[in-house]
Amino acid sequence: MSSSVSQDGDPTGKTFSGKRPAPPVFSTKLEEREFLKFRLAQALRIFGNRGYDEGVAGHITVRDPIRTDCFWVNPFGLHFKLIQPSDLLLVDHKGAILEESGQKDGPFRLLNTAAFMIHSAIHTARPDVLCAAHSHSTHGKAFAALGKTLDSISQDSCAFHDDVVLYKQYNGIVLDEVEGAAITAALGNKKAAILQNHGLLVATASIEATLHFYIALERACQVQLLADTAAAAHGIKTVPINPAQAAETGKLVGSQAAGWFSGCMEFMVLEREEGVKFQSAA
């Protein structure tokens, strides 16, 4: 595995100087698959470490680089904190668990129906999406009960300026294709959705960006809950950033490249704490 310099790391070239970091480049698709599985398992453990678990709810998927009509997903019933690459399931768009997953039997060879219905629809409709994440994190859940989308009230929340939608329906647990298709249609070409009375959803072109923007969206929900409460206590309203400036800021902090770069830091911390990095078998 080697790395190369991306030509589109920063859309403006204003945020830093020097050689731009870039995602790894792989010698084979098999090596890329192993890396993505390793990274996905790490992302799930980071979710667990951040308390984004809620029983069996929550899932992150990544498109397989070899069988691009299939995706890897965490098994139903195994806690985020425990997930390793060998636990992941390879699933096709009919919901079948494929033997290539490496899991032959055991209590965790189970597919979460909601995970399949939502993520299969997204991966099918959005070829630009490599990784999608959904969970019932606390502040996202609380904000989703308000029936509104985010306001651009901070530099960080500008990452979602005109790039997050509100899915206004709650039709129970997602157990059929119709609901998965409706969520995907509402998401459109955006990278994030607030699912009313449900939770948060993020879908991007890399595992790192999806992880970063999920964390950022959860924090943005938390900040707005705090700011709105404080403003109401003082009989005032929060002060939004003007739309033109919010859009310009969003181009920087909300780009796929910015998401990838910022997300990498979360994986650096995990690797230091666990003492484990990806080792190519090639």
N, C-alpha and C positions, 0 to 999 in steps of 0.2 A: 504494500500500500504506500502510495506517495501522495504529495499534495501539489496543487498548482495554484497560480495566482488568478483570482477571478477578475474579470473585467467589469463586473457590474456590482461590486460589493457595496459601494456607496453611490446612490444615484446622483449625488451632487458633488462629491469629493470634498465636502466642507467639514465633515465631522472628525476626521483625523488625517494625519499625514504619515507617509511611510508606506512600506509594502503592505498591500491589503491581504488579510487572511482569506483563506478559501476552504471549502469543504474538501475532504479527501477524494482522491481518484483511485480507482481499483483496477487491478490487473485482470480480474475475471468477474463475471456476474455472480459466481458462487461466493467469492470473497465479499462482494458487496452485500449479498444476502446475509452472510454471517455477521457482518458489521451492523446491518440494520436490525437484525434480531437482538444483537448485544445492546445496541442503543435503545431499542424499544423497551427491553427489560429494565434498563437503567431508568428510562423515563417513568415507567410505572413505579419503580421503587422511590423515585423522587416525589411522585404524587403521594405515595404512602407516607413518606417522611414529612410531607407538608400537611398531612391530615385531610387529604382530599378523598378519603375513603368514606363510604357509607354503606356498610354491609356488603352486599354483592353488587351494588350499583357502581357504574363507572367503567370506562373502557378507552383504550388507545389502540389505534390500528395503524399499520404501515403497509403500503402497497409492495407486493413482492416484485423484485427487479427481474426475475426470470419468468414467472407466470404472472404477468401484469394484470390479468383479470382476477387475481386472487389477492388476499391480504392476510397479514399476521395480526393476531389479537390475543389479549390475555384470556385465559380460561375462566369460566364461571366458577366462583367459589373459592378462588385462591387469593389471599390478601395481596394488595399491591406490594407491600414491603418484602414479600417472599419470592417474587417472580424472578426466574432466571430464563435465559434464552431457550433452554430445553423445555420449559413449560408452555411456550407459546404455541398457538394453534394456527395452522395455515388453512384458510377457508376460501372456498370459491363463491361465486355470486349466486349460487343456488342454496347456500347454507351448508354444504357438505364439508366435513373436516377431512383434509387430505392426509395421506400417510406420510407425505414428505415432511410433515410437521415434526416427525421423530417421536411423537407420543403414540404409543400403541394401545395402552390401556391405562387404568388407574382412575382415581376419583375425580381428577380435574380435567379429564378429556370431555369437557362440557362447553357448549357454546351459549353465551348469553343471547337470547333472542332479540332483545332490544339493541344490543351491540350490532348484531347482524343487520337488522332492519334499517338502522340509521346509517351505519358506515358503508354498507353495500351500496346504498343509494348514492351516497356522497362520492365514493370512489368510482362508481359507474358514470355519474354525471360530470365529474370534475377531474379530467385527466391531469390537470395541473396540481392536484392534491396528492402528496405522498403520504401524509400523516394527518389523522384526525383524532381529536380527544374530546371526551365528554365526561363530566363528573358532576356530583351534587355537592360541590364545595360550599362552605357555610355562607360566605358573603355573596357569592353568586346566586345562591338559592334565595337569600333574603331579598336581594335586589330584584330578582326575577318575579317576586310576588307583587311588585309595584306596577307592573304593566307598562313600563316605559323603557326607553333605551338610554344609553349614557349621554351625559352632557360633556362637552370639552371644557372641563374646569381646571385641568392641570396639563402640564407638558406631557406627562406620561399617558394621560387618557386620550391625547391627540393621536396616539397610535391607532385608535379605533374610530377616528373621525371619518364619517361616511364609509366605514368599513365594518360595521357591526349592525345586525338586524335584530328586531324583536319578533319572535314567533309567538303570535298572540293567542294561540289555541292550546288548551291542555285537554287531551283526550285519553288520559290514563297512560299506563305503561305501554311503551311502543312495541306492540306485538304483531303488527301487520305491515305489509308493504306500502299501503296507502299513507300511513302516518310517516313512515320513513321518507317517502317521496315528497310529502308535503313540507317536511322540515328542510329537505334538500332544496326544494323550489324556493322556499323563503330565504334560505341562505344565499341563493343566487351565486354571484361571483365574489361575494365578500369572504373575509377570513374568519369571521366570528358571528355567533348568534347567542342571544339571550332567550332561552326557552321559558316562556312564562309559566310560573308555578312549578318549575322543574329544575333548571340548572343552566350550565354554560356549555358551549360547543365552540371549538376552534379547529380550523382545517387549513393547512399551509403546505408549502413545497418541501419542507424538511421536518425531521423529528425535533431538531433543536428549536426551530422557529415556533412550531406548535407548542412545545413545552413553555417557551418564554412567553408567548402571547396568551397562553392559558393563565399562567401566573400573573401576568400583567392585567388581564381582564378581571381576574378575581380581586386583585388589589384595587383596580379602578372602581369596582363595585363597592368595595369597602370604604374607599376614600369618599365616594359620593354619598354613601349612607351617613358617614360622619359629618361631612360638610353640610348636607341638607339638614341634618338634625341640629347642628350648631347654628346654622343660619336661621332656622325656624325659632330657635330659642331667643335669638336677638331680634326677631321680627323683620328679618331681611331675607334676601335671596342670594344664592351663590352667584359669583361673577363669572360668566363664561368668557372664554377666549374668542375673539372675533373670528368668524368662519374662515376668512381668507388666511389668517395667520395659523389657525388650527389645521387647515388643509396643508399649508406649507410645512408645518412641523410634523404632521402625520406622514408626509413623504419621506422624512428622515427616520423618525423613531418607529414608524409602522411598516417599513419596507421588509420584504422577505429576507434581504441580506442583513438588516439590523436585527431581525428576529433570530436568524441563525447565529450571528456573532454573540448576541447577548445570551442565547440559550446555551452556548458552549460553556459559559462560565459555570452554570449549574452542574454540568457533567464533570468539569474540573474538580469541583468541590466533592462530588460523590466519589470520584476516583481516588482523591486524596484520602477520604474517610475510609473507603473500603479497601484501598490498596490494590485495586484490580483495574487494568486497562485492557483494551481490545488487543488480542494477539492473533494475527492472521495465521491460518493453517497453511497458506501458500508458501 
